[in-house]
Amino acid sequence: MKIFDAATQTVKQGGRRRGANMGILRVDHPDILDFITCKDKTTEITNFNISVAVTDKFLEAAKAGTKYDLVNPRSKQVVGQLDAREVLDKIAFQAWKNGEPGLFFIDENSRRQPTPNVGEMEATNPCGEEPLLPYESCNLGSIDLQRHLKRDARNKWEVDWEKLERTTRTAVRALDNVIDMSAYPIKEIEEMTDATRKIGLGVMGFARVLFALEVPYDSKEGVEWGRKIMKFIQEIGYDESAKLAEERGTYPAWEGSRQWEKGLKVRNSYVTTVAPTGTISMIADTSGGCEPEFSLIWYKRVMDGDELPYFLDYFEEVAKREGFWRDDLVQKILDNHGSPRGLKDVPEKWQRVFATAHDVAPEWHVRMQAGFQDYSDAAVSKTINMPREATVEDVKKAYLLAFDLKCKGITVYRDGSREDQVLNIGVVEAEKSTEVRVEVPQESAVLRPRPRPDVITGRTQKILTGYGALYVTVNEDEKGLFEVFAQIGRGGGYTASFTEGIARLASLCLRSGVPVDEIIDQLEGIRSPRIAVDHGERVYSIPDAIAKAIKRHIGMQKTGVQPPVETYDELGGAVETDVELEKESRDAAELLRKGLNPECPECGKSLVFEEGCVKCHACGYSEC
């Protein structure tokens, strides 16, 4: 895994984004206990999501409190036993702590995969919505359900089934065409993709549809609407795939498949799935996938860089129509984590209808996922959000409920998980830490920073960091370096305030006579989750960048003196980090699972975790 992780770290998508891998190990593998905790060190295996492939036999043993066999995957010989309940508890604890591992219900996937004649199902893609055979791929498309509503005779919203049918038929044909028109990186992928011709037609905007239908997300009626819509799309999708089979022939691996056994002639072995829609749902201005709305109010960044509050207009429409609109209601909802639940100004009915992700109990998250899974050929990418106070037992209950409801997999995220490690981000390991002792003579025990003159000169540099472009200004007076200013992103954010704090302390040290090389030694080499390379130098963190800016200003290098660099292009001097950096690299998803709710690297707003993916509601940035 570490080799694949290092390779992924080196080869980046478009030179800007890391790739992503899914690591899945069977629960009966002899190394399973090590695998469950393999991401305890958050600087390792950072480019992997991990899940445990659990069998029916294992889960039944966990329920019964009995042991299960560990099997050598090569010889198929039993090499030991473990207590199933203890192993499940360990998985649940790790997921409670940092959101991983998830569960992959391998037997359920095998039972429902259409082409056992071609191969055995072993894993999914990183987001979990596509269980695939080796070398398979799947092209995805999502229907915006919010655009498939119409007013009835009473001026109430209802689903426009005729329009939804037309869209579904068009989408199936379009996705099938994509298979033939695509260019594939290697021949094996092209051959397998053509052999099974899997397409993945899914949805977005489901939460907005429930708002319009006045149905709470966390209710039996809400789940039934999910099942009803997905069933309709699947039935129409298969009907159109059958028409395509008449026109173009069945998929090449059809003979011997489960669909062949049933006499169902179709063009595609998969038709439906529910994939993440983080970016496209923002473009469409709707909710993502089958997820509830994350919040009723958020901020969007517009072209001139300004940030404008965006309030769900349909809630405002309902509030004014029903007579509970108040001028201060938006602020109250904002103060209530973006939700109207619990606000006295909002009638109970509408508190229930306008549910947000953290209002929904884990049980209802699982039940909604299961409702969509019933009519998804592949799987469903969804996050089971849990409140901060959720317990390990709550995670276990969600796992077992997902198993009982025949989900194909499950991923949980507990709000604020791993908060205890947030303060350790960027701290060098204990054995590598440096202790600095300063002996101050008694007669000069009180140091006073020298006063700032009215006019001072300096130079500003721009340095690329993993958090964006950092602007560092170093000023001098007649005695030498005097102060440092550092700015990154927009003011008021965590990163900006942290950066300003470092610069202020560095300035105080300079004005108080602390040698500049001591300041550089303390800041240089501090590591952080995001690493960049600026003009051939590794930039490990913002403190490290400030140290490098000071060194460049005075022309210092460890091996001598070089001319100062006058300007720094934000991207022109950047190169990709190499394999040696993999232990220090970690993407925003890992930080989010640790409870930090990190800032978007593009605009500085907080990222959210939805549909198994990290994204920014303000500017549309997505890690998927």
C-alpha positions, 0 to 999 in steps of 0.5 A: 500500500505504501508503494502505491501511495507513494506513486499516487503522490508523485503522479498528480491529476493535472499537476494540481490534485492528488489521485485517490485509491481505495484499499479493501482487505477481507476481514478473514485475512491474517493481517486484518488487525494491522490493516484496521489501524494502518491509518492511525499515523496520519502522515502515512497512506494518505492517498487511500480510503480504506474499507474492510470487506466483511462477510455474512459469516463474520457479521453473524459471528459478531452478532453471536459473539463467536470466533471466525477463521482467518484464511491464507489467501494463497493456500486457502488454509485456515491459519487462525481465529479471532473473536468476531465481536472484538474485531467489529468493535475495533473497526467501529472504534477506528471509524468513530475516531477518524471515519475509517475504515468503512465496511464493504459488504462483499457477499451482498455485492457478489450476490447482486453483481450481474456478471459472475461469469466474468470475475469476482467482485473484490473492491470499489472505487474510492467514493464507494458507489462503483463496485467493479471487476478488475480493469472495469470502468464506469461512466457516470451521469446524474439527473437533476431531480429539482428540474423535474418538478411541476405545479399541480392544479392546487399549485402544489409541487409534484414530480413530473414523471413524463419529463423524468422518463424522457431525461432518463431515456436520453441519459441512458443512450448518452452514457452508452455512447460515451463508452464507444467514444472514450479514449482509454489509457490501457487496452485492458480497461478498454476491453473490460469496459466494452465487455460489460458496458456498465453505465451509472445513471444517478441523481442529484437534488433529491433533498430539494425535491423533498422540500418541495413535496413538504416531506421530511428527509428523516421519515418513512415517507422520505425514504419511500420517495427515494425508493419510488424515484430510484425505482422509476429511473431504474425501470425506465433505464433498463427499458431503454437499455433493452431497446439499445440491445435490439438496435446495437446488441447486448453487451459482449459478456451477456451470455452466461450472466445473471441477466442472460439466465433471466432472459433479459437482453440489455445493452448495459450490465449496470444502469443505475448508481448514486455517485457523488455530485459535489461539483456538478450539483453546485453548478446546477445550484441544487443539493448533492446526490441523495444527501440532505442539505448540509445547511440552509445558508452558506457563502459563495465567492463571486468573480470579483472575490467578494463573498455573498451570503446565499440563503435557500430561496425556497425556504424564504418563499415558504416562510413568507407564504406561511407567515413566519418570516422575520427579518432576523430569521436568517441570522437565527438560522445561521447561528443555529448551524444553518438549520431551522430545527429548534427555532421557536419562530419556525412552525414544527412542520417546517422545522421537520421538512427543512432538515439538514445533514446534522439534524438527521439521526444516523438511523435515517441516513442508513435507511435512506441509503438502503432505499436508494440501494434497492434500485441501484445496480452499483452502489450508493455514495453517501455519508452517515453523519453522526453527532459529536456525542455519538458513541462507538456503539452507535457506529456499530449499530449503524454498521449492523443496520446497513448489513440488515438492510442490504446496503453494499457498503457504509461510511460514517463520519462523526462530527469533531472526530479526532479533535484530540490530534488537531493540536499536533498538526505540523509538530515534529515527532518527539524524538526529532524535536529541538529544545532551545535554552536561552540564558539571560544575564540577570542585569539584562533580564528584561528585554524591550523591543526597539521602537518602530521608526515612521518610515521603513523599507523592505521587500515583498516576496510571493511564495507558493505554499500548500495553502496558496500564495503567501506574501511575506514582507521583510522590513529593515532599519539601520540596525538590520532586519526589523519586522516581518509581515505575512499574508495569505488568503482573506482575513479572518480565517484560521490560516490567515490568523495563524500566519499573522501570529507567526509574523508578529512573533518573528517581528517581536524577536527581531526587534528584541535582538534575537539573532535572525538565524535563531528565528530561522532555525526555529521556523524552518522545517516545520511540517504540515499536511500540505506541502509544495515546492517553490523554485526548487525548494520544498515548502513544508508549511507556512512557518517554513515558508516564512523562514525561507522568505527571511533567508532569501531576503538576506541571501542566506543559504546553508552552503553560502550566500546567493543573490536574493530572488526578486519575484516569485511566480505563484505557479511558474516555480512550482513542481510536484512533491516527490516520493520522499514527501509522502509521509508529510502529505495529507489531503483535506478529507483526512483533516476533515475526518480529524474534526478540523473542518479545514479551510478550502485551499482555493477560497479559505472557507470551510470544507464539508464532507458529503457524499463521501467527498470533501467540497467547498460550498463557497467556490465549488472546490472539490477533492473528488 
